[in-house]
Amino acid sequence: MGYDVHHRRADFPILKRSLNGRPLVYMDNAATSLKPTCVIDAVRGFYEHHCANIHRGVHQLSQEASELYEDARYTVARFIGASEREIIFVRNASEALNLVAQSFPLEGAVVTTLAEHHSNLLAWDRYADVLIAPVSDQGILDLDALAKLVEENDVGLVATTHVSNGLGVINPVREIAQIAHDHGAYFLLDASQSVPHMRVNVSELQCDFLAFSGHKMLGPSGIGVLFGRAAVLEQMTPFLMGGDMIDEVHADSYTLANVPWRFEAGTPNIEGAIGLGAAVEYLHELGMESVRAHERELTAAALEGVQRIKGIRLLGPCDPEVRSGVVTVTRPGMPAHTLAKLLNDRYSILVRSGYHCAQPLFEALGSGQTCRASFYLYNTEEEVAQLLEALQVISRTV
């Protein structure tokens, strides 16, 4: 039996909503994903049955909460091919990047790319020289230019996105990792747009750090993950101090807890971690190869259809093999927010408009703000057809 998207849609209660008398079509998944019942139940179950602080109490509820929290760490670690000691829970990928920027003993410049989310540009500015590799007019990374930056400069870290959140372009991260390591630099991967949508294994990708957010992969908001190789994490000192990240505290000294707990100061987002664990289990059961294959089909149909619509400009490559489920367009002469509002008000199609936290990329492409439709495991071919029909009508009549 193949992938049954309609069966999966039943797992998402919000998809029963209508908007302006029409079924809701949610295509803003690159910003945040919808939540299945199992995740909602996991968070509710913590509050109803296990609500307590973790790692500190010997009473029953604290023991249960601690076990659920650490089980979630194990589940996430297994999902990306890591060990539990290499998984740090944070609020989101932005916090993960800032944690590395402030805690890692960086020597040399940081090389990144023009296609990055703002977080992977701004996090490094205060701590190192930042060298930016260009992209083509299709938003594809100039790998030779990146290699030249690494070769000709004293570089301590290469930090790139796996998948562009602005265009969905998939970067050749194994090659980037090889370039970094061949020149003695570490490699950090922003996987916010890849871990939710395709199989990701940190060993295969040869990254030293990897960051992603739970809310983009069916999990709750306020929970994210930083993976760091154990040997690298041991070199780092925490940038947040407080409870639970120390072993002993005296009036004039203290000793840190072991990795990874030394990086999780204070009471964490316990219910968020538990919800993320449930989301990861859901994705694992579904199979990331199936998720990727389904989204590839939707993307191929969308790319083919958009190219046939006169008056709509498609940004990024047209090959669905080199991009994720993201389709970014403009209608020349119409502000992006106006286009998004028309899709919302007339067709109940929810997309994102603006720079998508990647303003330098779109300025380089000369597009200004854009509209981005981004797909996930519950979107259907019928919904893609509705999007294309709506864009066709708007291109002719507005």
RASULDA-V942659 format. One record per residue. RES is the residue in one small letter. PHI is phi as a letter, one per 20 degrees, with the letter a starting at -180 (none if undefined). PSI is psi in whole degrees, 0 to 359 (* if undefined). D_CENTER is the distance of its C-alpha to the mean C-alpha in Angstrom with 1 decimal. Layout:
BEGIN
RES_PHI_PSI_D_CENTER ; RES_PHI_PSI_D_CENTER
END
This chain:
BEGIN
m_none_133_29.4 ; g_f_188_26.5 ; y_f_123_23.3 ; d_d_92_24.5 ; v_f_326_22.0 ; h_f_327_24.7 ; h_f_318_25.0 ; r_f_325_21.3 ; r_f_332_21.5 ; a_f_343_24.1 ; d_e_354_21.6 ; f_d_99_20.0 ; p_g_325_22.7 ; i_f_340_21.4 ; l_f_353_22.0 ; k_f_349_25.7 ; r_f_151_25.6 ; s_d_160_27.4 ; l_c_123_27.2 ; n_l_37_30.4 ; g_m_7_32.1 ; r_c_154_29.5 ; p_f_139_26.9 ; l_f_130_23.5 ; v_d_106_21.2 ; y_e_114_17.5 ; m_c_43_15.5 ; d_c_41_12.9 ; n_f_338_10.1 ; a_f_337_7.6 ; a_e_309_8.7 ; t_a_153_8.9 ; s_d_163_10.4 ; l_f_168_13.9 ; k_d_129_15.3 ; p_f_163_17.8 ; t_g_323_21.1 ; c_f_327_20.6 ; v_f_315_17.8 ; i_g_317_20.1 ; d_f_324_23.0 ; a_f_317_21.4 ; v_f_315_20.9 ; r_f_320_24.3 ; g_f_323_25.9 ; f_f_312_25.0 ; y_f_324_26.6 ; e_e_333_29.6 ; h_c_339_30.4 ; h_c_14_28.9 ; c_f_111_28.3 ; a_a_164_29.1 ; n_f_162_27.8 ; i_d_161_26.9 ; h_m_1_28.4 ; r_c_336_31.4 ; g_d_148_33.6 ; v_e_354_35.9 ; h_f_166_36.4 ; q_f_313_35.1 ; l_f_320_32.3 ; s_f_321_30.8 ; q_f_318_31.1 ; e_f_316_29.4 ; a_f_318_26.5 ; s_f_319_26.1 ; e_f_318_26.2 ; l_f_318_23.5 ; y_f_313_21.2 ; e_f_331_21.9 ; d_f_322_21.7 ; a_f_321_18.1 ; r_f_316_17.5 ; y_f_317_19.4 ; t_f_316_17.6 ; v_f_317_14.1 ; a_g_314_16.0 ; r_f_324_17.7 ; f_f_327_14.6 ; i_d_11_13.4 ; g_m_32_17.0 ; a_d_179_17.4 ; s_d_160_20.1 ; e_g_325_19.9 ; r_f_345_21.2 ; e_d_7_18.2 ; i_d_118_15.7 ; i_d_127_15.5 ; f_e_130_14.3 ; v_c_185_13.3 ; r_f_325_12.4 ; n_a_178_8.8 ; a_f_326_7.0 ; s_f_317_9.8 ; e_f_324_12.3 ; a_f_316_11.4 ; l_f_318_12.0 ; n_f_328_15.1 ; l_f_313_16.3 ; v_f_316_16.6 ; a_g_324_18.2 ; q_e_341_20.7 ; s_d_335_21.5 ; f_e_132_21.5 ; p_f_74_24.9 ; l_f_132_23.8 ; e_c_122_26.7 ; g_o_183_26.6 ; a_e_168_24.4 ; v_d_129_20.7 ; v_d_127_19.9 ; t_c_196_16.8 ; t_c_165_16.6 ; l_f_348_17.2 ; a_e_9_14.1 ; e_f_152_11.8 ; h_f_148_10.0 ; h_g_326_12.9 ; s_f_325_11.5 ; n_e_7_11.9 ; l_d_311_15.3 ; l_f_332_16.7 ; a_f_331_15.9 ; w_e_345_18.5 ; d_g_322_21.1 ; r_e_351_23.3 ; y_d_347_23.4 ; a_a_162_23.9 ; d_f_136_24.8 ; v_d_123_21.9 ; l_d_130_22.7 ; i_d_121_20.7 ; a_e_140_20.9 ; p_f_171_21.6 ; v_c_165_20.4 ; s_f_179_22.8 ; d_f_354_23.7 ; q_d_3_21.3 ; g_n_13_18.3 ; i_e_133_18.7 ; l_f_136_18.6 ; d_e_94_22.1 ; l_f_325_22.0 ; d_f_321_25.6 ; a_f_320_25.2 ; l_f_316_22.4 ; a_f_321_24.7 ; k_f_321_27.6 ; l_f_318_25.8 ; v_f_319_25.3 ; e_f_324_28.8 ; e_e_1_30.6 ; n_c_162_29.1 ; d_e_97_28.9 ; v_d_129_25.2 ; g_d_336_23.7 ; l_b_136_20.0 ; v_d_123_18.0 ; a_c_110_14.4 ; t_c_162_12.4 ; t_e_151_9.2 ; h_f_314_9.1 ; v_c_129_8.5 ; s_f_127_9.6 ; n_f_343_8.1 ; g_e_321_11.9 ; l_c_345_13.5 ; g_n_9_11.4 ; v_f_132_13.4 ; i_e_122_12.8 ; n_e_153_14.1 ; p_f_76_16.8 ; v_f_331_15.2 ; r_f_318_18.2 ; e_f_320_20.5 ; i_f_317_18.7 ; a_g_319_18.8 ; q_f_318_22.5 ; i_f_313_23.3 ; a_f_309_22.0 ; h_f_328_23.8 ; d_f_338_26.9 ; h_d_21_27.4 ; g_m_16_26.7 ; a_e_156_23.3 ; y_e_162_20.4 ; f_c_123_17.0 ; l_d_136_13.6 ; l_c_122_10.4 ; d_e_105_7.1 ; a_d_25_5.2 ; s_g_327_1.5 ; q_d_5_3.8 ; s_d_315_6.3 ; v_g_322_6.6 ; p_f_343_6.8 ; h_c_350_9.2 ; m_b_166_11.3 ; r_f_130_13.1 ; v_c_128_11.9 ; n_c_120_14.7 ; v_f_329_14.8 ; s_f_317_18.5 ; e_f_324_18.5 ; l_e_347_16.1 ; q_l_40_18.2 ; c_e_149_15.7 ; d_e_330_17.1 ; f_c_151_13.9 ; l_b_135_10.3 ; a_c_142_7.6 ; f_b_164_4.7 ; s_d_141_5.2 ; g_f_326_7.7 ; h_f_344_8.3 ; k_e_356_5.8 ; m_c_43_7.7 ; l_n_355_11.1 ; g_e_176_11.5 ; p_f_164_13.0 ; s_f_159_12.1 ; g_n_14_12.9 ; i_c_131_11.6 ; g_b_180_9.1 ; v_c_135_9.9 ; l_d_118_11.5 ; f_e_136_13.2 ; g_b_137_16.3 ; r_g_137_19.2 ; a_g_317_22.0 ; a_f_329_24.4 ; v_f_318_22.2 ; l_f_327_21.4 ; e_f_339_25.2 ; q_e_350_25.7 ; m_d_149_23.7 ; t_d_144_25.1 ; p_f_148_23.3 ; f_d_352_22.9 ; l_d_131_23.2 ; m_d_149_26.5 ; g_r_204_27.8 ; g_f_154_28.4 ; d_m_354_27.2 ; m_d_12_26.1 ; i_c_157_29.8 ; d_e_309_32.4 ; e_c_148_35.5 ; v_c_129_36.3 ; h_c_173_39.8 ; a_g_331_41.3 ; d_c_11_41.0 ; s_a_168_38.3 ; y_b_162_35.3 ; t_c_138_33.6 ; l_f_152_29.8 ; a_f_170_28.4 ; n_f_164_27.1 ; v_f_136_23.5 ; p_e_357_21.0 ; w_f_337_22.7 ; r_f_345_24.0 ; f_d_9_20.6 ; e_c_71_20.3 ; a_f_139_23.1 ; g_m_180_24.5 ; t_f_122_23.8 ; p_e_179_20.1 ; n_e_81_18.2 ; i_f_309_20.1 ; e_f_328_19.6 ; g_f_317_15.8 ; a_f_318_15.8 ; i_f_318_18.2 ; g_f_321_16.3 ; l_f_320_13.2 ; g_g_318_15.8 ; a_f_321_17.1 ; a_f_317_13.9 ; v_f_319_13.6 ; e_f_321_17.3 ; y_f_313_17.0 ; l_f_322_14.6 ; h_f_318_16.8 ; e_f_320_19.8 ; l_f_322_18.7 ; g_n_118_17.8 ; m_f_335_14.7 ; e_f_322_17.3 ; s_f_320_18.4 ; v_f_311_15.1 ; r_f_318_14.7 ; a_f_318_18.4 ; h_f_314_18.4 ; e_f_326_15.7 ; r_f_319_17.6 ; e_f_316_20.8 ; l_f_317_19.5 ; t_f_318_18.2 ; a_g_316_21.5 ; a_f_319_23.5 ; a_f_315_21.7 ; l_f_316_22.1 ; e_f_317_25.7 ; g_f_319_26.5 ; v_f_323_25.2 ; q_f_341_27.2 ; r_e_353_30.3 ; i_e_112_30.1 ; k_f_137_32.2 ; g_n_357_31.1 ; i_d_126_27.4 ; r_e_126_25.6 ; l_e_133_22.7 ; l_d_146_20.4 ; g_n_173_19.0 ; p_f_154_20.4 ; c_e_359_22.1 ; d_e_115_21.5 ; p_f_348_18.9 ; e_f_338_18.9 ; v_d_14_17.2 ; r_b_155_14.5 ; s_e_193_12.0 ; g_f_57_12.9 ; v_c_126_12.9 ; v_c_118_16.4 ; t_d_128_17.2 ; v_c_164_20.9 ; t_c_158_23.5 ; r_d_103_27.1 ; p_g_132_29.2 ; g_n_351_31.3 ; m_c_126_29.1 ; p_g_145_26.6 ; a_f_322_23.1 ; h_f_327_23.3 ; t_f_316_26.5 ; l_f_315_25.2 ; a_f_322_22.3 ; k_f_322_25.0 ; l_f_316_27.3 ; l_f_321_24.9 ; n_f_309_24.4 ; d_f_322_28.1 ; r_e_331_29.7 ; y_c_358_27.5 ; s_l_33_25.1 ; i_d_123_22.1 ; l_d_111_19.2 ; v_c_174_17.1 ; r_d_141_15.6 ; s_c_150_18.0 ; g_p_209_18.0 ; y_e_354_16.4 ; h_l_36_12.8 ; c_l_34_12.5 ; a_b_48_13.7 ; q_g_318_17.4 ; p_g_325_18.8 ; l_f_310_17.5 ; f_f_332_19.2 ; e_f_320_22.2 ; a_f_327_22.7 ; l_e_351_22.6 ; g_m_25_25.1 ; s_e_339_23.5 ; g_m_205_23.0 ; q_f_152_20.8 ; t_c_171_19.6 ; c_d_134_18.7 ; r_c_118_15.5 ; a_e_127_15.6 ; s_c_132_12.6 ; f_d_160_13.5 ; y_b_188_12.7 ; l_f_344_15.1 ; y_d_357_17.5 ; n_f_153_18.2 ; t_c_165_21.6 ; e_f_325_23.7 ; e_f_322_25.8 ; e_f_321_23.1 ; v_f_319_22.4 ; a_f_321_26.2 ; q_f_318_26.3 ; l_f_313_23.8 ; l_f_319_26.0 ; e_f_318_29.1 ; a_f_315_28.1 ; l_f_323_27.1 ; q_f_314_30.5 ; v_f_315_32.4 ; i_f_322_30.8 ; s_f_334_31.5 ; r_e_326_35.1 ; t_d_349_36.1 ; v_d_*_34.3
END
